[in-house]
């Protein structure tokens, strides 16, 4: 672990940007860590993601260990303490390094009017170090880290016992999952990559390091894609010569799956910057697809399709392992607005589907309103649609994710090492 004060300064700026300005974690790291080594960037990412994941526990510990009220005007001091306690309790950083660099951080990054609290920072961190076992036990409840509105919804849908398993899984670092082009042998590449083949065909690597340095990157052998994110394209089932319309396609993992299987893919997204990334991915993978910059709701192709995949904008609550800032930026009203948008996108997708055609709807969400409720409402609006139920044989090893109604809901704790929470429904347009 790094003992460098510079990496702590960057971690402070990242944490401040995410929590005070509602910025994304990755963009914040890119903004402030441009001139640092891969090792330092890795340390910063681990430190900040852990602090954001465990924010509720950290703040309870801070409040317990200090008599000084740390309100909004002292937020910079609270950020320093959050990072310091994270190092003491959840990393392998030596205690003296965690304490000393945190005290130095006050002088370097905290406004001068708060420098009088430097001794408080020192005292709190030394107290945490002395009482670490007691504090870890007293504040072990992982529910402290999650907003009450989200916990209430998950409790109602999954039950508190399962929610505890979900929360525990969401506090862990996400491993790296790779999708291998189908012409390459998965087992051979798993051995080369020192990984394991997961249900659904992804190859999982622990502590992979910099993605660009992994064997096979420059040759376009694989692309990064969580194992749950592979399922929508697998269940779509498009193959050689099939026309596929991939809506909200960027950054292109699902489009790559279909194209690698020989399908003729049209990828539609409104974000030009995300589509640039998609094009770069396809160039590296040597895959040809038709890219269209358009709002999905107004996109009118010259033909209808037999295969449509809509990976809709959503609350992304299934990706909290990798994007813990969602816990602090999402609001109930966001989910409501996104659900309305998803319904509109589904209606438009249905209008572009041929009779007998397959529509896959997917969201990286664990919200009832974005999953089962969305599809139930769609089926009521469109008598021409029916579910094409997903069966055990289609996703071996992930059978527990199949709901009674034939949809799929993966959950973070279903697989050792975790996976994203994804809802997937497969629909067919019945011929009139």
C-alpha positions as CSV (number, residue, x, y, z in Angstrom):
1,X,0.0,0.0,0.0
2,X,1.2,3.5,-0.8
3,X,2.5,5.7,2.0
4,X,2.7,8.8,-0.2
5,X,0.9,11.9,0.9
6,X,0.3,12.8,-2.8
7,X,-2.0,9.8,-3.3
8,X,-3.9,10.8,-0.1
9,X,-4.3,14.3,-1.5
10,X,-5.8,13.0,-4.7
11,X,-8.0,10.6,-2.7
12,X,-9.3,13.6,-0.7
13,X,-10.1,15.5,-3.9
14,X,-11.9,12.5,-5.4
15,X,-13.9,11.9,-2.3
16,X,-14.8,15.6,-2.0
17,X,-15.8,15.8,-5.7
18,X,-18.0,12.7,-5.5
19,X,-19.8,13.4,-2.2
20,X,-20.0,17.2,-2.4
21,X,-20.6,17.7,-6.1
22,X,-22.3,14.3,-7.0
23,X,-19.6,13.5,-9.5
24,X,-18.9,10.0,-10.7
25,X,-16.1,8.1,-9.1
26,X,-14.3,7.2,-12.4
27,X,-14.4,10.7,-13.8
28,X,-13.1,12.1,-10.6
29,X,-10.2,9.7,-10.5
30,X,-9.4,10.5,-14.1
31,X,-9.6,14.2,-13.3
32,X,-7.2,14.3,-10.4
33,X,-4.9,11.2,-10.9
34,X,-3.6,11.9,-14.4
35,X,0.1,12.1,-13.5
36,X,0.2,9.2,-11.0
37,X,1.4,5.6,-11.4
38,X,-0.9,2.7,-12.0
39,X,-0.1,1.5,-8.4
40,X,-1.0,4.9,-6.9
41,X,-4.2,5.0,-9.0
42,X,-5.1,1.6,-7.8
43,X,-4.6,2.6,-4.2
44,X,-6.7,5.7,-4.7
45,X,-9.5,3.7,-6.3
46,X,-9.5,1.1,-3.5
47,X,-9.4,3.8,-0.8
48,X,-12.1,6.0,-2.2
49,X,-14.5,3.2,-3.2
50,X,-14.1,1.6,0.2
51,X,-14.8,4.9,2.0
52,X,-17.9,5.6,-0.2
53,X,-19.2,2.0,0.3
54,X,-18.8,2.2,4.0
55,X,-19.8,5.8,4.5
56,X,-22.6,5.1,7.0
57,X,-20.3,3.0,9.2
58,X,-17.5,5.5,9.0
59,X,-19.7,8.5,10.0
60,X,-21.1,6.6,13.0
61,X,-17.5,5.9,14.1
62,X,-16.5,9.5,13.6
63,X,-19.5,10.8,15.6
64,X,-18.7,8.3,18.4
65,X,-15.1,9.3,18.6
66,X,-15.3,13.1,18.6
67,X,-17.1,15.6,20.8
68,X,-16.5,18.3,18.1
69,X,-19.5,18.7,15.9
70,X,-18.5,18.3,12.3
71,X,-21.3,19.9,10.2
72,X,-21.3,21.1,6.7
73,X,-18.8,23.9,7.4
74,X,-16.3,21.2,8.7
75,X,-17.0,18.7,5.9
76,X,-13.4,18.8,4.7
77,X,-12.3,17.5,8.2
78,X,-14.9,14.8,8.0
79,X,-13.6,13.7,4.6
80,X,-10.0,13.5,6.0
81,X,-11.3,11.3,8.9
82,X,-13.3,9.1,6.5
83,X,-10.2,8.4,4.5
84,X,-8.0,7.9,7.6
85,X,-10.4,5.5,9.3
86,X,-10.9,3.6,6.1
87,X,-7.1,3.0,6.0
88,X,-7.1,2.0,9.7
89,X,-10.0,-0.5,9.6
90,X,-10.4,-1.7,6.0
91,X,-6.9,-1.7,4.4
92,X,-3.4,-2.9,5.2
93,X,-1.9,0.5,5.5
94,X,0.2,0.7,8.7
95,X,-1.5,2.7,11.5
96,X,1.3,5.3,11.8
97,X,1.1,6.0,8.0
98,X,-2.7,6.4,8.1
99,X,-2.5,8.8,11.0
100,X,0.5,10.8,9.9
101,X,-0.7,11.3,6.3
102,X,-4.2,12.3,7.5
103,X,-2.8,15.0,9.8
104,X,-0.6,16.2,7.0
105,X,-3.6,16.3,4.7
106,X,-5.3,18.8,6.9
107,X,-2.4,21.3,6.4
108,X,-2.3,20.6,2.6
109,X,-5.9,20.4,1.5
110,X,-8.2,21.7,4.2
111,X,-9.1,25.4,4.4
112,X,-6.9,27.3,6.9
113,X,-9.9,28.3,9.1
114,X,-10.2,24.6,9.9
115,X,-6.5,23.9,10.7
116,X,-7.4,24.2,14.4
117,X,-9.0,20.8,14.1
118,X,-5.7,19.1,13.2
119,X,-5.3,17.8,16.8
120,X,-8.8,16.5,16.7
121,X,-8.0,14.5,13.6
122,X,-4.9,13.1,15.3
123,X,-6.8,12.2,18.5
124,X,-9.8,10.6,16.7
125,X,-7.6,8.4,14.5
126,X,-5.4,7.3,17.4
127,X,-8.6,6.4,19.3
128,X,-9.9,4.4,16.4
129,X,-6.6,2.6,16.2
130,X,-6.7,1.7,19.9
131,X,-10.3,0.6,19.8
132,X,-10.5,-0.9,16.3
133,X,-11.9,-4.3,17.3
134,X,-14.6,-2.8,19.6
135,X,-15.6,-0.2,16.9
136,X,-15.7,-2.8,14.1
137,X,-18.0,-5.0,16.2
138,X,-20.2,-2.1,17.4
139,X,-20.7,-0.6,13.9
140,X,-20.8,-3.9,11.9
141,X,-24.3,-3.4,10.6
142,X,-23.9,-3.0,6.8
143,X,-27.4,-1.4,6.6
144,X,-25.8,1.8,7.9
145,X,-24.3,2.4,4.5
146,X,-27.5,2.3,2.4
147,X,-30.2,4.9,2.1
148,X,-33.4,4.0,4.0
149,X,-35.7,4.4,0.9
150,X,-33.6,1.8,-1.0
151,X,-33.5,-0.6,2.0
152,X,-37.3,-0.4,2.4
153,X,-37.9,-1.3,-1.3
154,X,-35.4,-4.2,-1.2
155,X,-36.8,-5.5,2.1
156,X,-40.3,-5.5,0.6
157,X,-39.1,-7.3,-2.6
158,X,-36.5,-9.7,-1.4
159,X,-36.9,-10.0,2.4
160,X,-34.4,-8.8,5.0
161,X,-32.5,-12.1,5.2
162,X,-31.7,-12.0,1.4
163,X,-31.1,-8.2,1.6
164,X,-28.3,-8.8,4.2
165,X,-26.6,-11.2,1.7
166,X,-27.0,-8.6,-1.1
167,X,-25.5,-5.8,1.1
168,X,-22.5,-7.9,2.1
169,X,-21.8,-8.7,-1.6
170,X,-22.1,-5.0,-2.6
171,X,-19.4,-4.0,-0.1
172,X,-16.8,-6.2,-1.9
173,X,-14.5,-5.2,-4.7
174,X,-15.7,-6.3,-8.1
175,X,-13.4,-8.7,-10.0
176,X,-12.8,-8.2,-13.7
177,X,-14.9,-10.3,-16.1
178,X,-13.9,-10.6,-19.7
179,X,-16.0,-11.8,-22.7
180,X,-13.9,-13.8,-25.2
181,X,-14.6,-13.9,-28.9
182,X,-16.4,-17.2,-29.7
183,X,-13.8,-18.4,-32.1
184,X,-11.3,-18.7,-29.3
185,X,-11.2,-21.5,-26.8
186,X,-12.4,-20.3,-23.4
187,X,-10.5,-22.8,-21.3
188,X,-7.3,-22.1,-23.0
189,X,-7.7,-18.3,-22.6
190,X,-8.8,-18.8,-18.9
191,X,-5.4,-20.5,-18.4
192,X,-3.5,-17.8,-20.2
193,X,-5.3,-15.1,-18.2
194,X,-4.9,-17.0,-14.9
195,X,-8.7,-16.8,-14.6
196,X,-11.7,-19.1,-14.3
197,X,-14.7,-19.6,-16.7
198,X,-17.9,-18.4,-15.0
199,X,-21.5,-19.4,-15.7
200,X,-22.6,-17.6,-18.9
201,X,-19.1,-17.9,-20.4
202,X,-17.2,-14.9,-18.9
203,X,-13.6,-15.3,-17.8
204,X,-13.0,-13.9,-14.3
205,X,-9.7,-12.4,-13.2
206,X,-8.9,-11.4,-9.7
207,X,-6.7,-8.3,-9.2
208,X,-6.1,-7.9,-12.9
209,X,-4.2,-4.6,-12.9
210,X,-4.4,-2.2,-15.9
211,X,-6.8,-3.5,-18.5
212,X,-4.6,-2.4,-21.5
213,X,-1.7,-4.5,-20.1
214,X,-3.6,-7.8,-20.0
215,X,-2.6,-10.4,-22.7
216,X,-4.9,-10.3,-25.7
217,X,-6.1,-6.7,-25.4
218,X,-4.2,-5.4,-28.4
219,X,-5.2,-8.4,-30.5
220,X,-8.9,-7.8,-29.8
221,X,-9.4,-11.2,-28.2
222,X,-11.8,-10.0,-25.4
223,X,-13.6,-7.1,-24.0
224,X,-14.5,-6.2,-20.4
225,X,-18.1,-7.2,-19.4
226,X,-19.6,-8.3,-16.2
227,X,-20.9,-11.8,-16.3
228,X,-24.5,-10.7,-15.7
229,X,-24.3,-8.1,-18.5
230,X,-23.5,-11.0,-21.0
231,X,-26.9,-12.6,-20.4
232,X,-29.2,-10.3,-22.4
233,X,-27.4,-10.9,-25.7
234,X,-27.1,-14.7,-25.0
235,X,-30.9,-14.8,-24.4
236,X,-31.6,-12.7,-27.5
237,X,-30.1,-15.6,-29.4
238,X,-29.1,-13.8,-32.7
239,X,-26.7,-15.6,-34.9
240,X,-25.1,-15.6,-38.4
241,X,-26.8,-13.2,-40.7
242,X,-29.5,-12.1,-38.3
243,X,-30.4,-8.4,-38.1
244,X,-30.1,-7.0,-34.6
245,X,-31.2,-3.6,-33.4
246,X,-29.3,-2.7,-30.2
247,X,-30.9,0.3,-28.5
248,X,-28.9,2.3,-25.9
249,X,-26.0,0.3,-27.2
250,X,-22.9,2.2,-25.9
251,X,-20.3,1.3,-24.8
252,X,-21.0,-1.8,-26.9
253,X,-20.5,-5.0,-24.9
254,X,-23.8,-6.6,-25.9
255,X,-23.4,-5.4,-29.5
256,X,-20.0,-7.0,-29.6
257,X,-21.5,-10.3,-28.5
258,X,-24.1,-10.3,-31.3
259,X,-21.6,-9.2,-33.9
260,X,-19.0,-11.7,-32.9
261,X,-21.7,-14.4,-33.4
262,X,-22.2,-13.2,-37.0
263,X,-25.2,-11.0,-36.6
264,X,-25.6,-7.7,-38.5
265,X,-25.9,-5.2,-35.7
266,X,-27.2,-1.6,-35.8
267,X,-26.2,0.1,-32.6
268,X,-28.1,3.2,-31.6
269,X,-27.3,5.7,-28.8
270,X,-27.8,9.4,-28.3
271,X,-24.4,10.0,-26.6
272,X,-21.7,10.9,-29.2
273,X,-18.9,10.5,-26.6
274,X,-20.1,7.1,-25.6
275,X,-20.4,6.1,-29.2
276,X,-16.9,7.2,-29.8
277,X,-15.9,4.7,-27.2
278,X,-18.1,2.0,-28.8
279,X,-16.4,2.6,-32.2
280,X,-13.0,2.3,-30.6
281,X,-14.0,-0.9,-28.9
282,X,-15.2,-2.4,-32.2
283,X,-12.1,-1.3,-34.1
284,X,-9.9,-3.1,-31.5
285,X,-12.2,-6.2,-31.6
286,X,-12.2,-6.0,-35.5
287,X,-16.0,-6.2,-35.5
288,X,-18.2,-4.4,-38.0
289,X,-21.4,-2.8,-36.9
290,X,-23.6,0.0,-38.1
291,X,-23.5,2.9,-35.6
292,X,-26.3,5.5,-35.4
293,X,-26.4,8.6,-33.2
294,X,-30.0,9.1,-32.3
295,X,-32.4,9.5,-29.4
296,X,-34.0,6.0,-29.1
297,X,-37.4,7.5,-28.8
298,X,-37.3,9.3,-32.2
299,X,-35.2,6.7,-34.1
300,X,-37.1,5.5,-37.2
301,X,-35.1,2.9,-39.2
302,X,-36.1,2.0,-42.8
303,X,-37.0,-1.5,-41.7
304,X,-38.3,-3.4,-38.7
305,X,-36.3,-6.1,-37.0
306,X,-36.5,-9.7,-35.9
307,X,-34.2,-9.1,-32.9
308,X,-34.2,-6.0,-30.7
309,X,-32.2,-5.6,-27.5
310,X,-33.1,-2.6,-25.3
311,X,-30.6,-2.1,-22.4
312,X,-32.5,0.8,-21.0
313,X,-31.2,3.7,-18.9
314,X,-31.9,2.8,-15.2
315,X,-31.1,3.5,-11.6
316,X,-28.0,1.2,-11.9
317,X,-28.6,-0.1,-8.4
318,X,-27.3,-3.5,-9.5
319,X,-23.8,-2.0,-10.1
320,X,-23.1,-0.5,-6.7
321,X,-20.1,-2.8,-6.3
322,X,-18.3,-0.8,-9.0
323,X,-20.2,2.5,-8.7
324,X,-20.8,3.0,-5.0
325,X,-21.5,6.7,-5.5
326,X,-25.0,5.6,-6.6
327,X,-25.8,5.2,-3.0
328,X,-25.4,8.9,-2.5
329,X,-26.6,10.3,-5.8
330,X,-29.7,8.4,-6.6
331,X,-33.1,9.5,-5.2
332,X,-36.6,7.9,-5.3
333,X,-37.7,10.4,-7.8
334,X,-34.9,9.4,-10.2
335,X,-36.2,5.9,-10.2
336,X,-39.7,7.1,-11.0
337,X,-38.5,9.3,-13.9
338,X,-36.4,6.5,-15.3
339,X,-39.3,4.1,-15.1
340,X,-41.4,6.4,-17.2
341,X,-38.6,6.7,-19.8
342,X,-38.2,3.0,-19.9
343,X,-41.9,2.5,-20.6
344,X,-41.7,5.0,-23.5
345,X,-38.6,3.2,-24.9
346,X,-40.3,-0.2,-24.7
347,X,-43.3,1.1,-26.6
348,X,-41.1,2.4,-29.4
349,X,-39.1,-0.7,-29.5
350,X,-42.3,-2.8,-29.9
351,X,-43.2,-0.6,-32.9
352,X,-39.9,-1.5,-34.6
353,X,-40.3,-5.3,-34.0
354,X,-41.4,-7.7,-36.7
355,X,-44.2,-10.2,-36.1
356,X,-42.6,-13.2,-34.5
357,X,-39.6,-11.1,-33.5
358,X,-37.8,-11.2,-30.2
359,X,-37.4,-8.3,-27.9
360,X,-35.0,-8.4,-24.9
361,X,-35.4,-5.7,-22.2
362,X,-32.7,-5.4,-19.6
363,X,-31.7,-3.0,-16.8
364,X,-28.8,-3.2,-14.4
365,X,-31.3,-2.6,-11.6
366,X,-32.8,-4.4,-8.6
367,X,-35.9,-2.2,-8.5
368,X,-39.3,-3.7,-8.8
369,X,-40.6,-0.7,-10.8
370,X,-37.8,-1.1,-13.4
371,X,-38.2,-4.8,-13.7
372,X,-41.3,-7.0,-13.2
373,X,-43.7,-4.0,-12.9
374,X,-42.3,-2.5,-16.1
375,X,-42.9,-5.7,-18.1
376,X,-46.4,-6.3,-16.6
377,X,-47.4,-2.9,-17.6
378,X,-46.0,-3.4,-21.1
379,X,-47.9,-6.6,-21.6
380,X,-51.1,-4.8,-20.6
381,X,-50.5,-2.1,-23.2
382,X,-49.6,-4.4,-26.0
383,X,-51.8,-7.4,-26.7
384,X,-49.4,-8.4,-29.5
385,X,-46.7,-9.3,-27.0
386,X,-46.1,-12.3,-24.7
387,X,-43.2,-13.5,-22.6
388,X,-40.9,-16.1,-24.1
389,X,-40.0,-17.6,-20.8
390,X,-36.3,-18.2,-20.0
391,X,-35.6,-21.7,-18.9
392,X,-32.9,-23.3,-16.8
393,X,-31.0,-24.9,-19.7
394,X,-30.3,-21.5,-21.2
395,X,-28.3,-20.1,-18.3
396,X,-26.7,-23.2,-16.5
397,X,-25.3,-22.3,-13.2
398,X,-27.6,-19.3,-12.8
399,X,-30.9,-21.1,-12.5
400,X,-31.7,-19.4,-9.2
401,X,-31.9,-16.1,-11.0
402,X,-35.0,-17.2,-13.1
403,X,-38.2,-15.9,-11.6
404,X,-41.5,-17.8,-11.6
405,X,-42.8,-15.7,-14.4
406,X,-39.9,-16.6,-16.7
407,X,-37.9,-13.4,-16.4
408,X,-34.4,-13.2,-14.9
409,X,-33.2,-11.2,-11.9
410,X,-29.5,-11.7,-11.0
411,X,-28.4,-10.6,-7.6
412,X,-24.9,-9.6,-6.4
413,X,-24.6,-12.5,-3.9
414,X,-25.6,-15.4,-6.3
415,X,-22.1,-16.2,-7.4
416,X,-18.8,-16.4,-5.4
417,X,-17.0,-13.2,-6.1
418,X,-20.3,-11.4,-6.9
419,X,-22.0,-10.2,-10.0
420,X,-24.1,-7.3,-11.1
421,X,-27.8,-7.2,-10.4
422,X,-29.6,-7.4,-13.7
423,X,-33.3,-7.8,-14.7
424,X,-34.0,-9.3,-18.1
425,X,-37.2,-10.1,-19.8
426,X,-37.6,-11.8,-23.2
427,X,-40.7,-11.0,-25.3
428,X,-42.1,-12.2,-28.6
429,X,-44.4,-10.3,-30.9
430,X,-47.3,-12.6,-31.8
431,X,-48.4,-12.7,-35.4
432,X,-51.8,-11.2,-36.0
